[in-house]
Amino acid sequence: MNFAELHNQHQPLLIANVWDAASAVAAQKAGYQVLGTSSAAIAYTLGYEDGQGMPFDELFYIVTRIRAVSNLPLSVDMEAGYGDSAEEIATNFRRLAQTGVSGVNLEDSRVMNGGRQLDDVSDFSRNLRKICTKLKSKNCNLFLNIRTDTYLLGHEDALQETIFRGQSYKAAGADGLFVPCLTSEKDISLIAEATELPLNVMCMPNLPSFDRLKMVGVSRVSMGNFVHSAMQSKLADVMHAIRTRQTFEGLFGDENNR
């Protein structure tokens, strides 16, 4: 079953979002089918702010290390593409494909002057079409999962704007649609039906169960940077406990109970 076909299963495709080689190994051992990078988690790991602040070459290096330790299909979060033109973005995508990457996420928003804002839908669709054309001309086969930030940014008419953008992106060559912060079963169903693209939603506190998500049309579920954030919180607690208690005893609690 190839990467695209994995979006058509009895349950939504659950993506394990990883940020380095160690997290990729952990996800593979846990039995996940597919890995996806979290741009935010990688950025924070390398000391950058999220929002395409890190150079593409540093992201690319992390991807090569993940590929070195895992043979699972990998989708790379490319934010706005790490390029100012379709040519630059397509070149970055081809570099990833040459390492064996199966897909990418591309966002229709970007951080500017400290705030995130949606791209013009016509401009983004035009650019996406150019990217797809360039990839096809090089026989580069990547699953293009297009992220729209209508719900994340609280658009005043998020449902209709998402449908409009999803239909535009499908016409331009998108293979999937990713809508972070979408949790309403009614909206999910309407978007999935209207766009006819495999729909990707993201981990949220009030996200319905996976069974419910499949029933209303979700094909793919991702974790964002929430697992990384949870791990960082636990790390901070451990570091604090060692310093304040002046002992390493807490690190070996499991061994003492064996």
N, C-alpha and C positions, 0 to 999 in steps of 0.2 A: 504494500500500500504506500503510494507516494505521499508527499506532504499535503498536497491539495486534497487528496482522497481522505486523509485523516480528519477533515472537517465534516465528513458525512458518516458519522458513527451513531450508535444508539445513545451515547452520552456526549455532551459537549467535550471537545478536545481541551484538556486541562494543561495549560502551559506552565512549566516550572520556570519562573523568572530568576535568573542567576546573575552573578556579578563578577565571578572569578573562577579559576579552575577548581578550587575546593568546593564551592557551592554547586558547580556542575557535576562533580563526582558524587556529591551527596544526593542530588536529584536523580541521577542515573541509578544509584544503588536503591533508591526508594521506589523505583519502578515506573517513573514517568516516561511517556512516549516521546515527548518533545521538550526541548529547552527554548527559552527566549531570554534575551538579555533585558535588563532594566537599565535604561540610560541614566536614570536618577541614581540608582545604587552604584553603578560604575563611576559616575561623576563624583559622588561623595567619597567613595573608596580612594579615588585618586586626588582628592582635595579640591575638587571643582564644584561650582554651583550647577544645578540642573539647568537646562535650557541651552544646550549646545555650547557650553563654556569650554569643554575640553577639546583639544585638537583631534581630528579624525584619526591620525596616526596612532594616538594613544588608545583610542577605542579599538582600532584595528588590531593592535597588539593583544589586547585582552581577548578579543575574538579568537585569535590564533592560539592562545593558550587554552581556551575552552575547547576548541576543536582538537587540540592535541591530547586531551584527556577523556573526551567523550565522542562516541560515534552516533549519538542521537541527532535527529534533525534539529537544526538551530535556526531560529528567527532572530534577527538583530534589530533592536530599536534604534532607528537612525534619526530620530527627532525630525528636523526639517531638511535632512539630507546632507548636512555638512558641506554645502556648496551654494554658490550664488546663482547658478544657472543649471538648466537641465543637463547640459554636457558634464558639468562637474559632478552632479549628483549621480548620473548614470555611470560615470567612471568609478565612483566610490562603490556603487552597487556591484559593478563587475569585479572589482577587487575582492569583495566579500564572496561573491559566487565562486571565484577561483579557489577559495579555501574550503569549499563544500557547503557553505551556508545555503539554507533552503528558502528563506524568505526574509522580508524586511518590513518594519513598520515605518510609515512616513506620515508626518503630522501636517495638518492644514492650519496650524497656528505657530507662532514663534514669539520668543521673549524679546521685547524691544523696550529700551529705556526703563528696565526694571519691571515691566508688566507684560503679561501674555495677551496676545490679541489674534483673532481669526484672520487668516488670509482672505482676500477676495476670492470668491468661489470660481469665477471665470478665469482669473489669473492662475489659480492653483490647478484647475482642470486642464488648462492649456499646457502648463508645465508638465503635468503628469502624463499627458498624451505624448509629449516630446520624449520624456524619459522612457516610456514604454516602447516607443518606436526605435529609440537608440538601442535598448536592450535586445529587442527582437532582431535588429540588424546584425548583432554580434552573437546571435543564438544563445543569449543569456536568459536562462529560465529561472526566475525568482517569483515567489508568491508575494505579491504586493498588497499588503494589508494597510489600508489607508485609515488613519486615525483622524476623526473629526472631534473638535473640542467644544461643540455646541453646549453639551450638558455640563462639562467641566467648568466652562466660563459663564454658565447661567444665562444663556441667550434667552431673550424674552419670548421667543416662539421656538423653543428648542426642538420640538417634535417635527414641525413642518420644515424647519431649516435643515435638520438632520436628513430627512427624507430627500429634500432637494439636493443637498450636497452628495448624499449617497448615490442618487441616480446620475448625477453629473460625473461622479468619480467612476462609476461603473462604465459609463459611455466612454470615458477617457482611458480605460484599461485596468481599473482596479480589480483585484481578485477577491478581496475581502474588505469589510468595513468594521472599524474598531471605534466604539463610542464609550470612552471612560465616563464614569459617574452615572451611567444609565442603569436604573434599577426597577422602574415601573414595568410590570408585566404587560400592561396594556400598550405602553409606548414601544416596548421591545417587539411585541407582536406586529404592530403597525409598521415599524421600521423594517423588520425582516421581510414582511410581505411586500412592501412597496419598493424596496431596493433590490430584492432578489440576489443579494450578496451574502456569503457566509458572514454571520454577525458575531462579533467579538465584544464581550463585556468584561469588566474588570472587578476584582475583589473590592467590595464595599461593605460596611457594617450591616446594611439592610438589603444586601443582594439576596434574591430568592435562592432556594436550594437548586442544585444542579439538575435534578429531575424536573423541577418546575421550569427552569431555564430552557431545557430541551423542548418541552411542550410548547413554549411560546416562541420558539424559533432561533434560539441561540446555538451557534455551531462551535464556539470557542470561548474559553474563559482564561483570563490571565491574572497574574498576581500584582502587577505593578512593582513598586518598591516596598510593599508592606512587609514581606518576609524579611528583607534586609533591615528595615526599620526595627522590627521586633528583635532581631539578633543584636543590633546595635544597642538597644535598650537593655538587653540582658548583659551585654558586655560592660556597659556603664555600671550596672548594679554590682557585677563581680569585682570590677576595679575599685569601686567605692568600698565594698565590704572588706577587701584585703587591706586597704589603707586605714580604715577606721578601726577594724578589729585586731590589726597587727598580727595576723595569722593567715596561713594558707589552708587551714583545716577545711574550710567550706568547699574547696576545690575537689576534695577526695571523699565527699560524703557517700557517694554511690559505692565506692570500694569498701568503705567501712561497714556497709549494710549487707555485703555479700556473705 
